[in-house]
């Protein structure tokens, strides 16, 4: 089911449940008989809804920004891998092929295994670190001699390998970074509190109370649903694709085909 259908269905369920509670309450206390509560109830309702809206909006915006930053990290890491692959041309053929093979193996590890682990919110294996070590060993042992060009490429390779290590750590950290239990404790009971205060308000007609409760409940439900889906940038509805690494593989092929003998 498409994510927007899931959000719509969730909101409709919440609205239906809220309206059922309103219908039950109206049997015992019609909203037209509760208008004397509005002077205090309206002030309390405005205070609680404003505070809750600020918290919920802040959490939702933060989740969206985290997803955006996580996507940027993947493209930065993929670009660093391409730089390593390119700079390996300054090595002897055997060392060059060893580095490039390690780069390809690492990229495939990210696409085929680490990405699945991030999606399932599971810790990835340490195989990726072993592939990084395999990239680093030939570069660390290389000697540029008197060639400034070769030395520049070796320096690029060393810096890029270091950046790959840092970006991998950042990517895996972001994959596991969701909202804390304390934050969900604020969001969910806060929504129930807003709903409870709405029920204390009197309305001119019974129908108007259904409209009021339904609209606010539906909006809060949509925002909570969006927050839940965006909580983890590589999982749930916010799941990203490994397009950056797939593009990197294509660039490896181009380098092999056109620039191997430089």
N, C-alpha and C positions, 0 to 999 in steps of 0.2 A: 504494500500500500504506500502511495506517495506520502511524503512527509507532511505536505499541507493538508492532505485528507486526514492524516492522523491527528493533526492539531485541531482541525475543525470538529472531528468526532469527539475528541477529548473535551473541547469547549462545550459542545452540545450536551454531553453527558453531565458535565458540571452544572450547566444552566438548568437541565431537567431536574437534577437533584435539588438544586436551590429552589426551584419553583415548587417542587413537591413539599419541601419544608415550609414554604410560604403558605401553600394551600392548607397544610395541616394547622399552622399557627392561626390562620384566619378563622378557623372554626371556633377557636377559643377566645381570640382577641382580634376583632376586625380592625384594620388599620385606621378606619375613620374614627375610632374611639381612642386612638393613641396620639392624636395630634397635640395633646397637652405636653407630650414628651419632647416635642421638636425644638423647643427653645434651648434646652440643654443638650439633647441628642444630636442636633445639627452641628453644634460647636464641637462636640466630641467626635462625631463622624468626620468632620472636615480635618480635625487634628490628626486622627489616626490614619485616614486615607492619604493625606499629604506625606506623612512620615513613611508610610508603607510604600507609596509610589516612588519616593526618593530612593529608598533602599533597593526596591525591585529594579528600578531603572538603572541604578549604579551597577548592580550585579549583572544585569543583562548586557549592558554596554561593555563591562569588563570581560565577560565571556566572549563577546564578539571580537573585541580587540585581541584577546588571547588566541583565538582562532586565526585571525589575520597574521599575527606575529609568527604563529607556528607554520603557516604556509610560507612566509618569507624565509624562515630557517631552512626549510627543505630545499628551496631554490639556491640559497647561499651554499649549502652543503654540496649540492649537485654541481654547482659551478666550481667549487674548490676541487672536487674530484676530477672534473675535466682539466683543470689546471695541472693537477698531478699527472694525469695521463699525457698531457701535452709535454710537460717538462721532462718526462721520462725519456724523451727522444735524445737527450744529451748523454745518456748512459750508454755503456757498451750493450750490444744487441741482447746478450743473455740477461743482463740486469734490467734492461729496458722491458723485455718481454715479461720478466718476473714481476716488475712493478705494475705493468699494465694488466697482467692477469689478476693480480691482487685487487686492483681497482675494480675490475669487472666483477670479480667474486663478491667484493664488498657491496657493490651496487645491487647485484642479484639478491644478496642476503637481505638488504633493506626492502626490496620490492616483494620478495616471496615469503620472507619469514618475519622480519621485524615489523613490517606494516600490519601483518595479521595480528601479531602480539599487541601492538598499540591499539588496534581496533577492538580487541577483546579485553583490553586493560590488564594485560598480563606482562610480567617482566620479560624482556627479550633475553636470548642467550648471549654469551660473551664471544660468540664466533666473529661478530663484527670487529671486535678489538683485535682479534688474531689476524684478521685481514689487514687492519691498519698497521700492525707490526710487520706484516709481510711487505707492505708498501715501503715502510720506513727503513728496513734493514739495508737494501741495496743502495738507497739514496745516502744513508749515513756513511756507508763504506766507500762511496764514490770519491774520486780525486779529480778535480777540475784541471789540475796542472796549471799552465800559464794562460789558459783561455778564460777571458773575462765573460764571454758569452755563455760558456758551459757553466761557469761559477754562478752566473745570474740565474740560469735555469735551475741549477741545484738548489739555490737559495729559495727560489719560488716553490720548488717541490717540497722542501722541508717546511716552509711556512704554511703551505696549503695542507699538508698532512696534519700539522698541528691544529689548523683550523677545522679540519674534518673531525678530529677528536673532540674539540670543544663543541662544535655544532651538533654532533651526534648526542653528546651528553645533554645539551639543551633541548634537543628534539624529544629525547626519551623522557626528560623531566616534564616537559609540557604535556606529553601524552598521558601522564599520570596525575597531572595537576587539575583537580576538580574542586568543587565547593566543599568546604568542611561541613561536618555534621552540625556544627553550631550555626552555620549560615542557613542551612535548610531548616533548622529549628526556628529560625527567625521568619523565614519566608512562608512556610506552610501554616504554622499557627497564626502568623500575622494575617494571612488570607482569611482564616476562619474567624479571627477577631473582627475584621472589616465586615464580614458577612453578618456576624452576630449583632454588631451595632446597627446595621441597616434594618434588621428586623425590629428594632425598638422604635423606629421612626414611624410616625403616622403619615398617611397619604390621603388625598381627597377621595380616591376611589380604590377599590380592591384591585382593579386591573392595573392601575398605575404602579402599585407596589410590585406586581409581577414584572413590569417593564423595568423599573428601577433595579430590582435585585438581579434580573436576568442580564441586563446590559453590563453592570459592574462585575458580576460573577464571570461572565463570558470573557471580558477583557483581562481580568486577573488570571483566569485559567490559561488564556493564550500566552500571556507573558511568562507564566510559570512553565508552560510547555516548552516555549522557546529557550528559556534558561536551562531546562533539563537537557534539551537536545544539543545545546551549544556548550555544555559544561566541559566536555572533553573534545579538543580540536580534531582528534583522529578517530573518534568513535561516535556512535549514535547518529543523530541527524546532521551533526556537523562534520561527519567523516570526510576527510579529504582524500584525493587520489594521488598515487605516487608519480604524477605526471612529470615532476622535475627530474626524477631519476630515470624514467623511461626516455626522456629527451636526452639525458646525459649518455645513455647507451647508444642512441643514434649518433651522437657527436663522436663517441669513441670509434664507431664504424667509419665515419668520415675521415677522422685522423688516420686510421689504419690504411684507408684506401688512398689518401692523397699525400700524406705528410710523413709516412713512416721512414722514408729514406733521407729526410732532411738532416 
